[in-house]
Amino acid sequence: TVADLRAAPAGMLRKQFGVVVARTQAELRGESCIELEQVPPPKQQIQSSRSFGKPVEDLDSLREAITLYVSRAAAKLRKGGQVAGMIQVYLRTSPFVAPDKRYGRSSAVALDGPSNDTRDLLQASLRGLQEIYRPGFAYAKAGVLLSELQFPKDRTLDLFADAEEDAEKETLMQTLDAIQHRFGKNAIGLGTAGIAKARPWAMRQGNKSPSYTTCWEELPVVRA
């Protein structure tokens, strides 16, 4: 119990469980050891990646996967109110295959201007994917990494930017996020992501825990 933790010998706790548990006990005794973070710091990077359910060899399937990962990363970027100036795309084979069957590479692509528009990020990432893709390999994992994150107010203004076009982009992305929030992540998306039910490369989730708190269909059923 919490009372047992508070009353336990401090030296024993530190030796057996480490400094984190020792600090927790000190907090329970009224000693401030853990700084309270009122506002979480802004993200420095956002990553989205998955291991494939089965090896992927063709470029079209890799485009689908990268599109999906970019869409998820872009949604997180907008949720944090930030924009990205760089996107890195990477892919690799399994480390357990024969040495001559191994391959892994990444490519960092700078955006024309900091953005959180999924389409801008995807266009850059697909250029990077085209650069690093090599046929003849069975890829086991791919992903994207957004970097050079900043808030829109901090970015350098482009004198040639179209303010009306930027406003339309922002409205479109807000609409996209609202639809996905209401009807689910797969309710709407970019065409290059393919159809959710037709992705043989999708990560296997047979042993995934049910989403009791976020999905009506997975709520536990109680029979009295």
C-alpha positions as CSV (number, residue, x, y, z in Angstrom):
1,T,0.0,0.0,0.0
2,V,1.0,3.7,-0.2
3,A,1.4,3.6,3.6
4,D,3.8,0.7,3.4
5,L,5.8,2.5,0.8
6,R,6.0,5.6,2.9
7,A,7.1,3.7,6.0
8,A,9.6,1.4,4.3
9,P,13.4,1.9,5.1
10,A,14.7,4.4,2.6
11,G,18.0,2.7,2.1
12,M,16.4,-0.6,1.3
13,L,14.1,1.0,-1.3
14,R,16.9,2.8,-3.1
15,K,19.1,-0.4,-3.1
16,Q,16.3,-2.8,-4.3
17,F,14.2,-0.5,-6.6
18,G,16.4,2.4,-7.5
19,V,16.3,6.2,-7.2
20,V,12.9,6.7,-8.8
21,V,11.1,4.7,-6.1
22,A,13.2,6.4,-3.4
23,R,12.2,9.8,-4.7
24,T,8.5,8.7,-4.8
25,Q,8.8,7.7,-1.1
26,A,10.4,11.1,-0.3
27,E,7.5,12.8,-2.0
28,L,5.1,10.8,0.1
29,R,6.9,12.0,3.2
30,G,6.5,15.7,2.2
31,E,9.9,16.2,0.6
32,S,9.8,17.8,-2.9
33,C,12.0,15.8,-5.2
34,I,10.1,15.6,-8.5
35,E,9.7,18.9,-10.3
36,L,6.2,19.5,-11.4
37,E,6.0,20.2,-15.1
38,Q,3.1,22.7,-15.6
39,V,3.4,22.9,-19.4
40,P,5.0,20.0,-21.4
41,P,7.9,21.2,-23.6
42,P,7.2,21.3,-27.4
43,K,8.2,18.2,-29.3
44,Q,11.5,18.3,-31.1
45,Q,10.7,15.4,-33.4
46,I,7.7,13.3,-34.4
47,Q,8.2,9.7,-35.6
48,S,5.8,7.3,-37.1
49,S,6.9,3.8,-38.1
50,R,5.8,0.1,-38.0
51,S,7.2,-3.3,-38.7
52,F,5.3,-5.0,-41.6
53,G,3.1,-8.0,-41.0
54,K,4.8,-9.6,-43.9
55,P,7.9,-8.6,-46.0
56,V,7.3,-6.0,-48.6
57,E,9.2,-5.9,-51.9
58,D,7.2,-3.7,-54.3
59,L,7.3,0.1,-54.3
60,D,3.6,0.6,-54.5
61,S,3.1,-1.1,-51.1
62,L,5.9,1.0,-49.6
63,R,4.2,4.1,-50.9
64,E,1.0,3.1,-49.1
65,A,2.8,2.5,-45.9
66,I,4.7,5.8,-46.0
67,T,1.5,7.7,-46.8
68,L,-0.2,6.2,-43.8
69,Y,2.8,7.0,-41.5
70,V,3.0,10.6,-42.8
71,S,-0.7,11.1,-42.3
72,R,-0.4,10.0,-38.6
73,A,2.7,12.1,-38.0
74,A,1.1,15.1,-39.6
75,A,-2.0,14.8,-37.4
76,K,0.2,14.7,-34.3
77,L,2.1,17.8,-35.7
78,R,-1.1,19.7,-36.1
79,K,-2.4,18.7,-32.7
80,G,0.7,20.2,-31.1
81,G,0.2,23.4,-33.2
82,Q,3.6,23.0,-34.9
83,V,5.0,22.9,-38.4
84,A,8.0,20.9,-39.7
85,G,10.8,22.0,-42.0
86,M,12.3,18.5,-42.7
87,I,11.1,15.0,-43.1
88,Q,13.2,11.9,-43.1
89,V,12.0,8.6,-44.6
90,Y,13.7,5.3,-43.9
91,L,13.3,1.6,-44.6
92,R,15.2,-1.6,-43.8
93,T,15.2,-5.3,-44.2
94,S,15.2,-7.7,-41.3
95,P,18.5,-7.9,-39.5
96,F,18.2,-11.7,-39.3
97,V,18.3,-12.4,-43.0
98,A,21.5,-13.4,-44.9
99,P,24.1,-10.5,-45.2
100,D,23.6,-10.2,-48.9
101,K,19.8,-9.8,-48.4
102,R,20.2,-6.9,-45.9
103,Y,19.6,-3.3,-46.8
104,G,18.7,-0.2,-44.9
105,R,18.9,3.5,-45.8
106,S,17.3,6.8,-45.0
107,S,16.8,10.1,-46.8
108,A,16.1,13.6,-45.3
109,V,14.2,15.9,-47.5
110,A,13.8,19.7,-46.7
111,L,10.4,21.2,-47.4
112,D,10.0,24.3,-49.5
113,G,8.6,26.0,-46.4
114,P,7.7,24.8,-42.9
115,S,4.3,23.1,-43.1
116,N,1.9,20.7,-41.3
117,D,-0.1,20.0,-44.4
118,T,-0.2,16.2,-45.0
119,R,0.1,16.7,-48.7
120,D,3.3,18.8,-48.5
121,L,4.9,16.3,-46.1
122,L,3.9,13.4,-48.3
123,Q,5.2,14.9,-51.5
124,A,8.6,15.3,-49.8
125,S,8.6,11.9,-48.3
126,L,7.7,10.1,-51.5
127,R,10.7,11.8,-53.2
128,G,12.9,10.5,-50.4
129,L,11.4,7.0,-50.7
130,Q,12.0,6.9,-54.5
131,E,15.7,7.8,-53.8
132,I,16.4,5.1,-51.3
133,Y,14.2,2.2,-52.6
134,R,16.1,-0.7,-54.2
135,P,14.3,-3.5,-55.8
136,G,15.1,-7.1,-54.9
137,F,15.0,-6.7,-51.2
138,A,12.3,-7.8,-48.7
139,Y,11.7,-4.8,-46.5
140,A,10.6,-5.5,-42.9
141,K,10.1,-1.9,-41.6
142,A,9.7,1.7,-42.8
143,G,8.9,5.0,-41.2
144,V,9.1,8.7,-41.2
145,L,10.6,11.3,-38.9
146,L,9.5,14.9,-38.8
147,S,12.2,17.4,-37.6
148,E,13.0,21.1,-37.5
149,L,9.7,21.6,-35.6
150,Q,8.6,25.1,-34.8
151,F,5.5,27.1,-34.1
152,P,4.0,29.0,-37.1
153,K,4.6,32.4,-35.4
154,D,8.3,31.6,-35.3
155,R,8.8,30.7,-38.9
156,T,10.3,33.0,-41.5
157,L,7.6,34.5,-43.7
158,D,7.7,33.9,-47.4
159,L,7.2,37.1,-49.4
160,F,5.8,35.1,-52.3
161,A,3.4,32.9,-50.3
162,D,-0.2,33.0,-51.2
163,A,-2.1,33.9,-48.0
164,E,-5.4,32.7,-49.4
165,E,-4.0,29.4,-50.4
166,D,-2.4,28.9,-47.0
167,A,-5.8,29.6,-45.4
168,E,-7.5,27.0,-47.6
169,K,-4.8,24.5,-46.7
170,E,-5.4,25.1,-43.0
171,T,-9.2,24.8,-43.4
172,L,-8.8,21.5,-45.3
173,M,-6.5,20.0,-42.7
174,Q,-8.8,21.1,-39.9
175,T,-11.7,19.4,-41.7
176,L,-9.6,16.2,-42.2
177,D,-8.7,16.0,-38.5
178,A,-12.4,16.7,-37.5
179,I,-13.7,13.8,-39.7
180,Q,-11.1,11.4,-38.4
181,H,-11.7,12.4,-34.8
182,R,-15.4,11.8,-35.2
183,F,-15.5,8.7,-37.5
184,G,-12.1,7.1,-36.9
185,K,-8.6,7.2,-38.4
186,N,-9.5,5.2,-41.4
187,A,-12.7,7.2,-42.3
188,I,-10.8,9.5,-44.7
189,G,-7.3,9.9,-46.0
190,L,-5.1,10.3,-49.0
191,G,-5.6,8.0,-52.0
192,T,-2.0,6.7,-52.0
193,A,-2.6,5.1,-48.6
194,G,-4.8,2.5,-50.2
195,I,-7.7,0.8,-48.5
196,A,-7.3,-0.2,-44.9
197,K,-8.8,-3.7,-45.4
198,A,-6.5,-4.4,-48.4
199,R,-3.1,-3.9,-46.8
200,P,-1.3,-7.2,-46.7
201,W,1.7,-5.5,-45.2
202,A,-0.1,-4.1,-42.2
203,M,1.3,-5.0,-38.8
204,R,-0.2,-8.1,-37.2
205,Q,-2.4,-7.2,-34.3
206,G,-3.8,-10.6,-33.3
207,N,-2.5,-10.3,-29.7
208,K,-3.4,-6.6,-29.3
209,S,-5.3,-5.7,-26.1
210,P,-8.9,-4.6,-26.7
211,S,-9.5,-0.8,-26.9
212,Y,-12.0,-0.8,-24.0
213,T,-11.9,3.0,-23.6
214,T,-11.9,4.2,-27.2
215,C,-13.9,1.7,-29.3
216,W,-17.6,0.8,-28.8
217,E,-17.2,-2.5,-30.6
218,E,-14.5,-3.7,-28.2
219,L,-16.3,-2.9,-24.9
220,P,-16.4,-5.9,-22.6
221,V,-19.8,-7.6,-22.4
222,V,-21.1,-8.6,-19.0
223,R,-23.9,-11.1,-18.6
224,A,-25.6,-11.3,-15.2
